[in-house]
Amino acid sequence: MDAQQLANLVAALPQATSLDLYRLEFAIRALRNEPRRILEIRRRLHLGMTVRFFNPNDGSYRNGRIVELRDRDLAIYDLQHGRRFNGLPYAALDLQSVEESEVEILDADHAAPTRKTKGHTRDDFRTGDTV
């Protein structure tokens, strides 16, 4: 669907019945919450990452830091207004704003751990040590 077709569809929405709007909302929510879509988004994220997100309260875009990743949603700390958003759907994130360097850092974080990245080996500890 190109931009003009989408604009035409949005322009026609005020004439839709309430039932049609409800059915459309249901279909969109079902698509948005598909596990494969959520996993694809989560693959690009990590705690502490700064992202641009859509604020559902006023329809604006804001910058925030990811503070919690959950199965179906996340929590973001709004950097501009000093407020935490809980239960924000992954679809509210603007993934186009995620810098390539952030994705590279994420890919490195999810690489198979090696002995060097762990810091300590079994030989560093003895029975009775407090860890």
C-alpha positions as CSV (number, residue, x, y, z in Angstrom):
1,M,0.0,0.0,0.0
2,D,1.5,3.3,-1.0
3,A,1.2,6.6,0.8
4,Q,-1.7,7.9,-1.3
5,Q,-3.7,4.7,-0.8
6,L,-3.1,4.9,3.0
7,A,-4.1,8.6,3.0
8,N,-7.4,7.7,1.2
9,L,-8.1,4.9,3.6
10,V,-7.6,7.2,6.6
11,A,-9.7,9.9,5.0
12,A,-12.6,7.4,4.6
13,L,-12.5,6.2,8.3
14,P,-14.9,8.9,9.6
15,Q,-17.6,7.5,7.4
16,A,-17.1,3.9,8.8
17,T,-19.6,2.5,11.2
18,S,-18.6,2.0,14.9
19,L,-18.7,-1.7,14.4
20,D,-16.4,-1.5,11.3
21,L,-14.0,0.6,13.3
22,Y,-14.1,-1.9,16.2
23,R,-13.5,-4.8,13.8
24,L,-10.6,-2.9,12.2
25,E,-9.1,-2.2,15.7
26,F,-9.4,-5.9,16.6
27,A,-7.7,-7.0,13.4
28,I,-4.8,-4.5,13.8
29,R,-4.3,-5.5,17.5
30,A,-4.2,-9.2,16.5
31,L,-1.5,-8.5,13.8
32,R,0.4,-6.2,16.1
33,N,0.6,-8.8,18.9
34,E,1.8,-11.7,16.7
35,P,4.7,-13.3,18.5
36,R,6.9,-13.2,15.5
37,R,6.5,-9.4,15.2
38,I,7.3,-8.9,18.8
39,L,10.3,-11.2,18.7
40,E,11.6,-9.3,15.6
41,I,11.3,-6.0,17.5
42,R,12.8,-7.4,20.7
43,R,15.8,-8.7,18.8
44,R,16.9,-5.2,18.2
45,L,16.5,-3.9,21.7
46,H,18.3,-4.0,25.0
47,L,17.9,-2.6,28.5
48,G,19.2,1.0,28.8
49,M,18.8,1.6,25.1
50,T,17.5,5.1,24.1
51,V,14.6,4.9,21.6
52,R,12.0,7.1,20.1
53,F,8.4,6.1,20.9
54,F,4.9,7.1,20.2
55,N,3.1,8.5,23.3
56,P,-0.4,7.1,23.4
57,N,-1.6,9.8,25.7
58,D,-1.1,12.8,23.4
59,G,-0.1,11.3,20.0
60,S,3.4,12.8,20.1
61,Y,6.8,11.2,19.7
62,R,9.2,11.2,22.6
63,N,12.7,9.9,23.5
64,G,13.0,7.4,26.3
65,R,15.2,4.8,27.8
66,I,14.1,1.1,28.0
67,V,13.9,0.1,31.6
68,E,12.1,-3.2,31.3
69,L,11.4,-5.7,28.5
70,R,8.4,-8.0,29.0
71,D,6.7,-10.7,26.9
72,R,4.2,-8.4,25.2
73,D,5.2,-4.9,26.2
74,L,7.9,-2.8,27.8
75,A,8.5,0.0,30.2
76,I,10.2,3.2,29.1
77,Y,11.5,6.2,31.0
78,D,10.5,9.3,29.2
79,L,13.7,11.5,29.1
80,Q,11.9,14.7,28.2
81,H,9.2,14.6,30.9
82,G,10.8,12.4,33.6
83,R,8.0,9.9,33.6
84,R,7.8,6.1,33.3
85,F,5.5,4.5,30.7
86,N,4.5,0.9,31.7
87,G,2.8,-1.5,29.4
88,L,3.9,0.3,26.2
89,P,3.4,-2.1,23.2
90,Y,6.5,-2.9,21.2
91,A,4.7,-1.5,18.1
92,A,4.9,2.0,19.7
93,L,8.7,2.1,19.1
94,D,10.1,3.9,16.1
95,L,12.7,1.3,15.0
96,Q,13.8,3.6,12.1
97,S,15.4,5.8,14.7
98,V,17.5,3.0,16.2
99,E,21.0,3.7,15.1
100,E,23.1,1.0,13.4
101,S,25.6,1.2,16.2
102,E,22.9,0.3,18.7
103,V,22.0,-2.8,16.6
104,E,25.7,-3.8,16.4
105,I,26.0,-3.5,20.2
106,L,22.9,-5.6,20.6
107,D,24.3,-8.3,18.2
108,A,27.5,-8.4,20.2
109,D,25.6,-8.8,23.4
110,H,23.7,-11.8,22.1
111,A,26.8,-13.5,20.7
112,A,27.8,-16.8,22.3
113,P,29.7,-16.0,25.5
114,T,33.3,-17.0,25.6
115,R,35.6,-17.6,28.6
116,K,37.1,-14.1,28.2
117,T,33.7,-12.3,28.4
118,K,32.7,-14.1,31.6
119,G,35.5,-12.7,33.7
120,H,35.9,-15.7,36.0
121,T,36.3,-19.4,35.5
122,R,35.6,-22.4,37.8
123,D,39.2,-22.3,38.9
124,D,38.8,-18.9,40.5
125,F,36.4,-20.2,43.2
126,R,36.8,-22.6,46.1
127,T,34.3,-24.4,48.3
128,G,33.0,-22.0,50.9
129,D,33.7,-18.8,48.9
130,T,31.0,-16.2,49.1
131,V,29.9,-15.0,45.6
